[in-house]
Every structure is written in C-alpha cells, then in structure tokens.
C-alpha cells in the first residue's frame, strides 16, 4: 500500500469514528424537525410498586393527549421493570438500542440508578421521578420530585407538631428510603426527637413479628414505616394485629394493596396544587388508583422533555439550563448547577382506605 492509499484509508477510518460518536450522542444536537420522536418509559407496571408505575403512565398519556401543536410527532414506548434493577437496565437497553428512543422517564430510585449509565452512554435526557439526588448529573440525568432534605424537614416538622419525642424506624433497605432517613436524622436532633429503635430489612423478609415486637419494647411515640408492597402490607397487618396505631410513613401508604391497614395514619407526599388534575385523572382512569407522587410528575416530565426536544438546542443542555418549571405540582425549582427539580411537600393521611391531602 503506497503513501496516498494509507492516507485515504486513515481518512475513511476517522470519518467512520466521527459518525459513530455523533450517532451515539443524540443529546449533542437538537432533534431534526418533522420527525417521529419516541420517548421511553421504564416503570413498575407489575409487582409491589405498580401503584407508582401505573399512575405514571396514565399521567404521561394525559400529557400526550393534551399536547398542542408541535414540530415533531411524539410516541411513547412503555417497559415494565417490576422494580427490579436488572430488569430496569435490560428495559432501558431495549428502548435505546431497539426502539431508538430520544429520551427516557423512570420512577423509583433503584430504577433511576440502573438506567443512568445507559442514558449517559446513549447521550439522551433521562428524568427520574425519584428522590435519590446521587443519580443526577445536570447533563443527561435529572430527578423530578421533592428533594430528600425537603421531605425530611416536612416530616420532622409534622412529627414535632404532634408532640413526638421518641421514634422507631422500620425501613426497607432501598436507595430512596435510605437517603430520606439519612436526611431526616439531623432534623430529629434539631426537634429534640430521639430514635429509640432502628432496623432496616431486605425485601425478601416475610415475617415482621419479631422486628415489631422489638420496636414496641422501645416504647416509641411514633413508628416510622418505610417499605414497598408486599412488605408494606405485611408490616401493616402485623402492626394492626399488635394493636399499634401511632404510625407514619413516606408516600408508600398510598400504594398499599390494602390502604385500609393504615387508616388514620399520616405520611408525607407531594403537595398537589392542581386538584382539578386529580379529578380529571380519576374520571378518565377509574381502574387506576391516583398517586400524587407519579401521576402529575409523569405529566410534567413528558411535557418538559417535549419542550427540550422542540427547543432547537441540545435537549440535555436545555433542561440543565432551567432553574424553574411550572407544572401540575406547582412551581418546581432547580439549582442552576444541579439536576434536581424539587417540588413542595404536603401532609396526607389514609381515610377510609383512600389517600387524602390534609395540609
């Protein structure tokens, strides 16, 4: 091979490499106008956390239905991950490599962390409806929910207002719960609330008689319960069996298979400022239980991604440049240098088997 031929081959190789890099990094340039753009969703549509996943997809469907005039046409591709991180990663790989999605929406911290590296490599924006801020990078990966410290402070304030001095923590070993518990402890110190019992458990645990008996022996004023179904329902049943009524939690009471187990118990959740949205949701999807933690957020996340993809900018850069967003959960704020969109927090309780916002 002569010198000229070598140069030609080298230029061809460089050209191929440039094409591969550009093709694999979709967020480096805006979407071409007038094309069909797919947005992928990885969520638990079956299993214990389906109470989050099903309202999420219905919220997204409503957003697509309400979508006004756009330059591009948008399609949604849903994948069920059963809240299994390995399944989450597999679903994301399928969405990116087979369906060729241009953006991804996920829910729960475990799923968000599993999808993060896939979205990063693909160079597509990823919005997780979750509380784990460690999965954000303000480039490709973003969260859209109450910041852990915001929810932790609201929870501690409510406990203090109820005169709680001693508390027992019973929580599932899960990224979302773990980060909130870590953030809530300093507020307990500030409010003079003492943790008299604490135990984390794996999702495989089926019997909570001993754990609850130990917690009861510590004589807490309040039992903090953080778990997903089916563990949540087993705990709720055991608490009821042992006659324990002073219980509170974070969000998941609303997705219990049997919310009546927690009648009268309070929990923190998203402050739903648009009550009409809930009314419409319930009317249009009577078969799906409304959830304030995912339905309006799914609606907002879809619209936010569409705005980014329609912007003419790099979608990731467009989202990173935002410091606020007006959505179905009111005004959402984000630090300029972080990828954490934070909503406000309200106080809810279970009444007659239904989640009702009280503050």
PAPA-952880 format. One record per residue: residue in three letters; x, y, z of N, C-alpha, C in turn. Coordinates in steps of 0.02 Angstrom, whole numbers, padded with zeros to 5 digits, always signed. Example, Ala and Ser with C-alpha at 12.3 -4.5 7.8 and 13.67 -1.06 7.14 Angstrom:
ALA+00660-00284+00390+00615-00225+00390+00660-00165+00390SER+00642-00112+00354+00684-00053+00357+00645+00002+00394
***
This chain:
UNK+00043-00060+00000+00000+00000+00000+00045+00062+00000UNK+00034+00107-00051+00075+00167-00055+00051+00219-00004UNK+00089+00275+00000+00075+00327+00049+00006+00358+00039UNK-00014+00370-00024-00079+00400-00038-00135+00355-00015UNK-00129+00290-00029-00181+00242-00009-00189+00240+00066UNK-00131+00243+00102-00134+00242+00175-00172+00303+00201UNK-00160+00361+00171-00196+00421+00193-00271+00416+00180UNK-00289+00387+00124-00361+00378+00108-00394+00333+00158UNK-00361+00277+00175-00388+00230+00224-00395+00263+00292UNK-00343+00302+00311-00346+00336+00376-00404+00385+00379UNK-00415+00423+00325-00470+00471+00323-00537+00436+00327UNK-00543+00378+00294-00606+00340+00297-00620+00317+00369UNK-00567+00292+00402-00574+00268+00471-00595+00325+00517UNK-00563+00383+00509-00580+00442+00550-00652+00462+00538UNK-00673+00461+00475-00742+00479+00459-00791+00433+00492UNK-00776+00368+00492-00820+00318+00523-00824+00330+00598UNK-00766+00343+00630-00765+00355+00702-00806+00417+00720UNK-00800+00470+00681-00838+00531+00694-00913+00517+00689UNK-00932+00478+00637-01003+00461+00628-01029+00421+00687UNK-00990+00373+00712-01010+00331+00768-01020+00373+00830UNK-00973+00419+00843-00977+00461+00903-01038+00506+00900UNK-01051+00536+00842-01108+00579+00835-01173+00540+00842UNK-01174+00480+00814-01235+00439+00817-01250+00416+00887UNK-01198+00404+00927-01209+00377+00995-01224+00432+01045UNK-01214+00495+01026-01226+00550+01073-01281+00595+01046UNK-01344+00573+01054-01400+00608+01025-01412+00675+01057UNK-01391+00685+01120-01405+00748+01154-01357+00803+01132UNK-01307+00787+01091-01259+00837+01071-01288+00885+01019UNK-01345+00867+00989-01375+00910+00939-01451+00906+00944UNK-01486+00959+00923-01559+00958+00927-01590+00908+00879UNK-01653+00889+00894-01688+00842+00850-01703+00875+00783UNK-01702+00835+00730-01721+00859+00664-01795+00873+00664UNK-01816+00928+00635-01887+00946+00635-01928+00899+00591UNK-01990+00888+00612-02037+00850+00571-02028+00775+00574UNK-01994+00749+00624-01985+00677+00629-02027+00647+00685UNK-02033+00581+00686-02066+00546+00740-02015+00533+00794UNK-02028+00559+00854-01982+00552+00910-02014+00508+00963UNK-01975+00459+00986-02000+00413+01037-01972+00431+01105UNK-02015+00430+01155-01994+00440+01225-02009+00375+01262UNK-01957+00347+01292-01964+00284+01328-01981+00293+01401UNK-02016+00245+01429-02035+00246+01500-02018+00178+01530UNK-01978+00178+01583-01963+00117+01621-01995+00125+01690UNK-02044+00083+01705-02081+00090+01768-02110+00023+01789UNK-02124+00014+01854-02155-00047+01878-02230-00049+01860UNK-02247-00089+01811-02317-00096+01792-02347-00159+01823UNK-02304-00199+01853-02324-00258+01891-02283-00259+01955UNK-02304-00298+02004-02266-00303+02066-02287-00252+02117UNK-02250-00250+02173-02268-00210+02230-02271-00136+02218UNK-02230-00110+02172-02229-00037+02160-02270-00016+02100UNK-02313-00061+02076-02355-00044+02018-02401+00015+02035UNK-02413+00027+02099-02453+00084+02119-02420+00150+02102UNK-02355+00149+02089-02320+00208+02063-02318+00207+01987UNK-02303+00148+01958-02294+00144+01886-02356+00155+01845UNK-02412+00125+01866-02474+00132+01827-02500+00204+01824UNK-02502+00240+01881-02523+00311+01877-02474+00353+01836UNK-02409+00334+01838-02359+00370+01800-02376+00367+01725UNK-02389+00308+01699-02400+00302+01627-02466+00336+01607UNK-02516+00335+01652-02578+00368+01636-02568+00444+01636UNK-02527+00469+01681-02511+00541+01681-02476+00561+01617UNK-02430+00518+01594-02394+00530+01531-02442+00528+01472UNK-02488+00480+01473-02538+00475+01420-02581+00538+01416UNK-02600+00565+01475-02639+00627+01476-02599+00684+01445UNK-02535+00687+01462-02492+00741+01436-02488+00737+01360UNK-02481+00676+01334-02477+00668+01261-02544+00687+01229UNK-02599+00669+01262-02665+00686+01237-02675+00762+01235UNK-02646+00797+01284-02654+00870+01289-02603+00908+01247UNK-02556+00872+01217-02502+00905+01181-02530+00947+01124UNK-02510+01010+01122-02533+01054+01069-02494+01044+01005UNK-02490+01097+00965-02454+01093+00902-02379+01088+00914UNK-02348+01038+00884-02276+01028+00890-02245+01017+00822UNK-02182+01032+00817-02147+01022+00753-02139+00948+00738UNK-02128+00909+00790-02118+00837+00782-02178+00799+00808UNK-02182+00735+00791-02234+00690+00816-02204+00647+00870UNK-02240+00638+00926-02212+00602+00983-02248+00536+00996UNK-02209+00485+01010-02235+00419+01028-02206+00399+01096UNK-02243+00359+01133-02220+00336+01199-02211+00260+01196UNK-02155+00236+01221-02142+00164+01225-02133+00145+01298UNK-02177+00104+01324-02176+00084+01395-02142+00017+01404UNK-02102+00011+01457-02070-00051+01475-02081-00064+01550UNK-02102-00124+01568-02113-00143+01638-02047-00170+01667UNK-02027-00144+01725-01965-00169+01756-01979-00204+01822UNK-02042-00204+01846-02057-00239+01908-02016-00216+01968UNK-01988-00155+01964-01943-00128+02016-01883-00172+02028UNK-01860-00204+01975-01801-00247+01978-01745-00213+01939UNK-01691-00191+01973-01638-00153+01938-01609-00187+01876UNK-01602-00254+01879-01576-00290+01821-01625-00285+01763UNK-01689-00291+01779-01741-00285+01728-01746-00213+01703UNK-01733-00165+01748-01734-00094+01728-01680-00081+01675UNK-01621-00107+01688-01565-00097+01641-01579-00130+01574UNK-01606-00190+01577-01623-00226+01515-01675-00188+01475UNK-01726-00162+01510-01779-00124+01476-01750-00061+01444UNK-01705-00027+01480-01675+00034+01452-01633+00019+01391UNK-01596-00036+01394-01555-00055+01336-01599-00068+01275UNK-01656-00100+01287-01702-00114+01232-01730-00049+01203UNK-01749-00003+01247-01777+00061+01225-01726+00100+01182UNK-01663+00099+01205-01611+00137+01170-01590+00103+01105UNK-01576+00039+01108-01547+00004+01050-01597-00022+01000UNK-01657-00040+01023-01707-00068+00977-01759-00015+00957UNK-01787+00018+01008-01840+00067+00994-01813+00135+00973UNK-01748+00147+00986-01715+00209+00967-01749+00270+00998UNK-01763+00267+01063-01795+00323+01096-01746+00382+01102UNK-01774+00442+01107-01733+00502+01113-01732+00530+01184UNK-01769+00499+01229-01771+00520+01299-01803+00464+01340UNK-01791+00465+01406-01818+00413+01450-01846+00444+01514UNK-01903+00417+01536-01932+00434+01601-01933+00372+01643UNK-01912+00377+01706-01913+00320+01752-01945+00341+01818UNK-01959+00292+01861-01981+00308+01929-01951+00258+01977UNK-01941+00279+02039-01907+00246+02095-01831+00253+02087UNK-01798+00261+02142-01726+00274+02142-01685+00216+02116UNK-01707+00154+02132-01671+00096+02107-01671+00093+02032UNK-01728+00106+02002-01734+00106+01929-01692+00163+01899UNK-01697+00222+01929-01659+00279+01903-01584+00266+01902UNK-01558+00236+01955-01487+00220+01958-01467+00168+01907UNK-01512+00120+01893-01497+00068+01845-01497+00095+01773UNK-01540+00144+01760-01546+00172+01693-01495+00227+01680UNK-01471+00259+01732-01425+00315+01725-01366+00301+01678UNK-01326+00248+01688-01268+00239+01644-01287+00226+01571UNK-01345+00197+01561-01367+00182+01492-01387+00247+01457UNK-01423+00290+01493-01442+00355+01464-01380+00397+01451UNK-01331+00393+01497-01269+00432+01490-01231+00412+01428UNK-01222+00347+01418-01186+00323+01359-01224+00340+01295UNK-01290+00333+01297-01330+00348+01237-01335+00423+01224UNK-01322+00464+01277-01324+00536+01268-01394+00563+01261UNK-01443+00531+01295-01512+00554+01291-01536+00576+01360UNK-01579+00627+01363-01603+00651+01429-01645+00598+01464UNK-01635+00594+01530-01669+00545+01572-01695+00582+01634UNK-01761+00580+01643-01792+00610+01702-01819+00555+01746UNK-01796+00553+01809-01819+00503+01856-01865+00535+01908UNK-01924+00506+01916-01970+00529+01968-01950+00492+02031UNK-01902+00519+02067-01873+00485+02125-01839+00536+02170UNK-01810+00513+02226-01781+00559+02274-01705+00554+02281UNK-01674+00508+02246-01602+00498+02253-01564+00547+02209UNK-01537+00599+02239-01502+00651+02202-01434+00627+02175UNK-01409+00571+02199-01344+00547+02176-01347+00522+02104UNK-01408+00510+02078-01412+00485+02009-01416+00542+01958UNK-01413+00604+01981-01417+00660+01935-01347+00687+01917UNK-01341+00717+01858-01278+00747+01838-01286+00815+01804UNK-01350+00837+01795-01365+00901+01763-01341+00905+01691UNK-01331+00847+01660-01312+00845+01590-01360+00799+01552UNK-01367+00739+01577-01410+00690+01546-01464+00666+01595UNK-01446+00659+01659-01489+00629+01709-01515+00681+01758UNK-01582+00682+01767-01615+00731+01810-01668+00695+01853UNK-01682+00724+01912-01737+00698+01954-01792+00751+01957UNK-01853+00727+01969-01911+00772+01971-01957+00749+02027UNK-01942+00771+02088-01983+00754+02147-01956+00797+02204UNK-01986+00790+02263-01962+00829+02320-01891+00808+02337UNK-01847+00856+02348-01780+00840+02371-01785+00803+02438UNK-01740+00755+02451-01743+00717+02513-01744+00761+02575UNK-01703+00814+02575-01700+00857+02633-01764+00898+02642UNK-01798+00913+02586-01862+00949+02590-01915+00905+02621UNK-01918+00843+02598-01968+00797+02626-01951+00779+02698UNK-01886+00771+02712-01865+00754+02780-01884+00809+02829UNK-01874+00872+02809-01891+00927+02854-01967+00930+02866UNK-02005+00920+02812-02078+00922+02819-02102+00866+02865UNK-02071+00808+02859-02090+00750+02901-02073+00765+02974UNK-02013+00789+02987-01993+00803+03055-02035+00859+03086UNK-02052+00909+03047-02095+00963+03072-02164+00937+03092UNK-02191+00892+03051-02257+00865+03067-02254+00821+03129UNK-02202+00781+03135-02194+00739+03194-02189+00782+03257UNK-02148+00835+03253-02139+00879+03310-02204+00914+03329UNK-02243+00934+03279-02306+00968+03292-02357+00923+03327UNK-02346+00857+03320-02390+00809+03352-02363+00787+03420UNK-02310+00820+03442-02283+00805+03508-02240+00743+03513UNK-02215+00719+03457-02174+00658+03456-02105+00672+03487UNK-02084+00630+03533-02018+00637+03565-01974+00576+03552UNK-02004+00518+03544-01967+00456+03533-01996+00421+03472UNK-01952+00395+03430-01975+00365+03368-01939+00299+03352UNK-01976+00253+03322-01948+00189+03300-01948+00189+03224UNK-01890+00176+03193-01883+00175+03120-01880+00103+03095UNK-01927+00085+03052-01927+00019+03020-01929+00030+02945UNK-01874+00017+02911-01870+00035+02840-01840-00018+02796UNK-01865-00023+02736-01837-00068+02686-01771-00039+02661UNK-01723-00083+02650-01657-00062+02626-01663-00044+02552UNK-01676+00020+02539-01690+00044+02471-01659+00114+02465UNK-01630+00130+02406-01597+00195+02398-01640+00254+02417UNK-01704+00254+02396-01747+00310+02410-01760+00319+02485UNK-01777+00264+02518-01790+00268+02590-01726+00285+02628UNK-01671+00255+02608-01608+00266+02643-01588+00339+02642UNK-01595+00372+02584-01573+00441+02580-01618+00486+02621UNK-01683+00472+02624-01728+00514+02664-01714+00505+02738UNK-01702+00442+02759-01686+00429+02829-01622+00465+02849UNK-01572+00463+02804-01509+00498+02818-01520+00573+02826UNK-01564+00601+02785-01577+00673+02788-01621+00692+02847UNK-01663+00646+02870-01711+00663+02923-01679+00663+02992UNK-01626+00626+03002-01596+00620+03068-01572+00687+03097UNK-01539+00730+03059-01520+00795+03087-01580+00837+03109UNK-01636+00831+03073-01696+00867+03093-01725+00839+03158UNK-01717+00775+03168-01739+00745+03232-01700+00775+03290UNK-01635+00782+03279-01592+00812+03331-01615+00883+03345UNK-01628+00920+03291-01649+00990+03297-01716+00996+03335UNK-01761+00948+03323-01827+00950+03353-01830+00914+03421UNK-01774+00886+03442-01773+00851+03506-01808+00783+03503UNK-01809+00752+03444-01840+00686+03436-01785+00633+03438UNK-01795+00584+03481-01745+00532+03490-01766+00468+03454UNK-01718+00437+03418-01730+00373+03386-01716+00318+03437UNK-01767+00283+03459-01759+00232+03510-01753+00162+03481UNK-01767+00156+03416-01760+00091+03382-01753+00103+03308UNK-01708+00065+03276-01699+00071+03204-01679+00004+03175UNK-01713-00016+03122-01695-00078+03088-01714-00073+03014UNK-01665-00092+02972-01678-00097+02900-01683-00171+02881UNK-01724-00184+02831-01734-00254+02811-01731-00259+02735UNK-01715-00319+02711-01715-00332+02639-01785-00351+02616UNK-01800-00341+02551-01867-00357+02525-01886-00430+02532UNK-01836-00473+02544-01851-00545+02550-01881-00564+02617UNK-01878-00519+02666-01905-00534+02732-01981-00539+02729UNK-02008-00592+02759-02080-00604+02757-02114-00599+02825UNK-02076-00604+02878-02105-00605+02945-02078-00547+02986UNK-02124-00504+03010-02103-00444+03047-02125-00445+03120UNK-02146-00502+03144-02170-00507+03213-02115-00487+03263UNK-02055-00515+03253-02000-00502+03299-01978-00429+03295UNK-01971-00403+03233-01949-00334+03224-01997-00285+03259UNK-02062-00296+03247-02111-00250+03277-02114-00258+03352UNK-02105-00319+03376-02104-00330+03449-02046-00293+03481UNK-01987-00294+03447-01929-00258+03473-01942-00183+03472UNK-01971-00160+03418-01986-00089+03412-02035-00068+03467UNK-02084-00110+03479-02135-00095+03529-02104-00091+03599UNK-02054-00134+03611-02021-00135+03676-01983-00071+03690UNK-01966-00034+03637-01930+00030+03646-01977+00087+03665UNK-02042+00073+03665-02094+00120+03685-02090+00188+03647UNK-02093+00184+03581-02091+00247+03542-02159+00283+03543UNK-02157+00348+03532-02218+00386+03523-02247+00375+03454UNK-02202+00357+03406-02223+00350+03337-02179+00298+03302UNK-02210+00260+03258-02174+00211+03217-02169+00238+03146UNK-02107+00247+03123-02095+00267+03054-02087+00204+03013UNK-02130+00195+02962-02127+00136+02920-02113+00156+02848UNK-02058+00132+02820-02041+00146+02751-02031+00081+02713UNK-02078+00063+02670-02073+00000+02633-02119+00001+02573UNK-02102-00041+02524-02145-00053+02467-02187-00115+02480UNK-02246-00120+02447-02282-00184+02448-02238-00237+02413UNK-02242-00301+02431-02289-00329+02480-02266-00323+02553UNK-02202-00305+02564-02177-00299+02632-02218-00249+02672UNK-02236-00194+02641-02275-00142+02674-02340-00170+02703UNK-02374-00210+02664-02439-00237+02686-02431-00289+02741UNK-02376-00326+02738-02363-00375+02792-02350-00337+02857UNK-02311-00283+02853-02297-00242+02912-02362-00211+02938UNK-02401-00184+02893-02464-00152+02913-02510-00201+02948UNK-02513-00262+02922-02556-00314+02953-02531-00331+03023UNK-02465-00337+03030-02436-00354+03095-02445-00297+03145UNK-02438-00236+03123-02449-00179+03167-02521-00179+03193UNK-02567-00195+03148-02637-00198+03167-02650-00254+03216UNK-02619-00312+03203-02626-00369+03248-02602-00353+03318UNK-02547-00316+03322-02519-00299+03388-02550-00236+03418UNK-02602-00209+03384-02639-00152+03412-02602-00086+03409UNK-02554-00080+03363-02514-00019+03357-02547+00028+03307UNK-02562+00089+03328-02598+00136+03285-02558+00200+03270UNK-02508+00215+03310-02469+00277+03301-02414+00265+03249UNK-02434+00267+03185-02390+00250+03129-02388+00307+03079UNK-02331+00318+03048-02324+00368+02995-02273+00343+02944UNK-02275+00372+02885-02229+00348+02833-02215+00402+02781UNK-02189+00379+02724-02172+00424+02669-02198+00394+02604UNK-02251+00422+02579-02276+00406+02512-02307+00337+02500UNK-02275+00284+02523-02295+00218+02501-02361+00194+02530UNK-02386+00224+02584-02452+00204+02610-02504+00208+02554UNK-02494+00256+02509-02542+00268+02455-02542+00212+02403UNK-02490+00170+02401-02488+00116+02351-02495+00047+02384UNK-02513+00046+02448-02525-00017+02482-02580-00056+02445UNK-02573-00122+02444-02626-00164+02415-02690-00159+02456UNK-02682-00141+02519-02739-00133+02564-02729-00071+02607UNK-02742-00011+02579-02730+00051+02616-02768+00055+02682UNK-02823+00018+02688-02862+00019+02750-02821-00003+02810UNK-02768-00040+02798-02723-00060+02853-02694+00002+02887UNK-02691+00058+02851-02660+00118+02877-02710+00175+02888UNK-02773+00157+02896-02824+00208+02909-02804+00250+02970UNK-02806+00316+02960-02789+00362+03014-02715+00379+03017UNK-02673+00343+02981-02601+00355+02982-02582+00410+02932UNK-02533+00451+02949-02513+00506+02906-02447+00491+02871UNK-02434+00528+02818-02372+00520+02780-02359+00583+02739UNK-02296+00593+02721-02279+00648+02677-02285+00626+02605UNK-02305+00672+02562-02309+00659+02490-02307+00726+02455UNK-02313+00724+02390-02310+00786+02351-02369+00831+02368UNK-02356+00895+02371-02409+00945+02381-02445+00956+02315UNK-02503+00926+02308-02540+00930+02245-02577+00996+02241UNK-02551+01042+02202-02581+01109+02197-02638+01112+02146UNK-02640+01066+02100-02691+01065+02048-02741+01009+02062UNK-02791+01025+02104-02840+00975+02122-02881+00952+02062UNK-02890+00995+02012-02929+00977+01953-02896+00921+01915UNK-02829+00918+01918-02794+00865+01883-02813+00796+01912UNK-02816+00793+01978-02835+00730+02011-02906+00711+01991UNK-02951+00759+01992-03021+00746+01975-03027+00719+01904UNK-02989+00749+01858-02991+00726+01789-02962+00655+01783UNK-02906+00645+01817-02873+00579+01815-02921+00525+01839UNK-02952+00536+01896-02998+00486+01925-03057+00473+01878UNK-03080+00525+01845-03137+00517+01799-03117+00477+01737UNK-03058+00491+01710-03037+00459+01648-03006+00390+01658UNK-02977+00377+01717-02946+00313+01729-02971+00282+01795UNK-03035+00266+01799-03063+00240+01862-03032+00174+01884UNK-03000+00139+01837-02970+00074+01853-02901+00081+01884UNK-02872+00141+01884-02805+00153+01910-02809+00200+01970UNK-02781+00180+02026-02781+00223+02085-02734+00283+02074UNK-02760+00343+02084-02720+00403+02075-02663+00404+02127UNK-02604+00427+02105-02548+00434+02151-02516+00502+02140UNK-02513+00542+02193-02486+00611+02188-02412+00612+02175UNK-02378+00556+02187-02305+00554+02181-02282+00539+02110UNK-02327+00515+02068-02305+00497+02000-02350+00522+01944UNK-02416+00526+01955-02461+00546+01901-02448+00617+01876UNK-02450+00668+01919-02436+00736+01894-02364+00745+01872UNK-02318+00710+01906-02247+00714+01887-02234+00683+01819UNK-02269+00629+01803-02263+00599+01737-02287+00646+01683UNK-02343+00679+01698-02371+00730+01652-02319+00784+01640UNK-02290+00809+01694-02241+00863+01688-02178+00841+01652UNK-02153+00781+01669-02090+00757+01640-02097+00749+01564UNK-02153+00723+01542-02164+00715+01470-02163+00784+01436UNK-02200+00832+01464-02202+00898+01434-02134+00932+01435UNK-02097+00922+01488-02030+00952+01493-01984+00923+01439UNK-01987+00858+01429-01946+00827+01377-01966+00850+01307UNK-02031+00858+01295-02053+00882+01230-02027+00953+01218UNK-02031+00996+01269-02004+01064+01262-01930+01063+01245UNK-01895+01016+01279-01822+01011+01267-01809+00987+01196UNK-01847+00938+01173-01836+00910+01106-01860+00957+01051UNK-01905+01003+01068-01930+01052+01019-01888+01117+01020UNK-01843+01123+01067-01809+01187+01079-01760+01208+01026UNK-01736+01160+00987-01683+01176+00939-01614+01174+00969UNK-01611+01159+01035-01547+01152+01070-01534+01079+01085UNK-01477+01066+01114-01465+01000+01143-01516+00991+01198UNK-01557+00937+01196-01609+00928+01247-01582+00928+01319UNK-01525+00895+01329-01496+00893+01395-01475+00962+01418UNK-01445+01001+01374-01424+01069+01391-01483+01114+01405UNK-01538+01104+01367-01598+01143+01379-01625+01132+01450UNK-01630+01068+01470-01656+01052+01536-01608+01076+01591UNK-01543+01066+01579-01493+01088+01628-01496+01163+01639UNK-01515+01201+01588-01516+01273+01593-01577+01300+01630UNK-01627+01258+01643-01686+01280+01679-01672+01286+01754UNK-01703+01335+01786-01699+01340+01859-01768+01336+01890UNK-01820+01335+01849-01887+01326+01874-01932+01299+01819UNK-01989+01272+01839-02037+01244+01790-02106+01247+01822UNK-02156+01268+01784-02224+01271+01808-02260+01207+01785UNK-02281+01166+01833-02313+01103+01815-02375+01090+01854UNK-02399+01029+01851-02460+01008+01885-02449+01006+01961UNK-02387+01007+01983-02373+01009+02055-02349+01079+02075UNK-02368+01128+02035-02350+01196+02051-02281+01215+02025UNK-02251+01263+02058-02185+01287+02037-02131+01239+02061UNK-02093+01215+02015-02039+01168+02029-01973+01205+02019UNK-01927+01199+02066-01864+01236+02062-01804+01189+02056UNK-01752+01214+02024-01690+01176+02015-01630+01222+02020UNK-01580+01204+02061-01518+01244+02062-01486+01245+01992UNK-01455+01300+01974-01426+01306+01908-01371+01255+01895UNK-01336+01234+01948-01280+01188+01940-01296+01116+01957UNK-01360+01100+01969-01379+01032+01987-01439+01009+01946UNK-01448+00943+01942-01503+00916+01902-01563+00895+01943UNK-01576+00931+01999-01628+00910+02045-01688+00958+02044UNK-01741+00939+02010-01803+00978+02010-01841+00959+02074UNK-01854+01008+02117-01886+00994+02181-01956+01022+02185UNK-02004+00980+02204-02073+01001+02214-02084+01013+02289UNK-02141+01043+02306-02157+01054+02376-02191+00993+02406UNK-02192+00989+02472-02217+00930+02507-02279+00946+02548UNK-02326+00900+02548-02387+00907+02587-02393+00849+02637UNK-02443+00855+02681-02456+00802+02729-02521+00767+02709UNK-02519+00702+02704-02575+00661+02683-02592+00611+02738UNK-02651+00582+02734-02667+00525+02777-02716+00479+02742UNK-02721+00419+02768-02768+00371+02740-02834+00377+02777UNK-02887+00390+02739-02954+00395+02767-02999+00348+02728UNK-03030+00300+02763-03074+00252+02730-03041+00218+02670UNK-02977+00202+02679-02941+00167+02626-02918+00211+02568UNK-02925+00277+02574-02904+00322+02521-02854+00373+02546UNK-02806+00393+02502-02757+00444+02521-02788+00512+02512UNK-02785+00553+02564-02815+00620+02563-02764+00670+02589UNK-02754+00725+02552-02708+00777+02575-02742+00818+02629UNK-02708+00828+02685-02736+00866+02741-02700+00932+02754UNK-02638+00939+02728-02600+01002+02736-02560+01015+02673
***
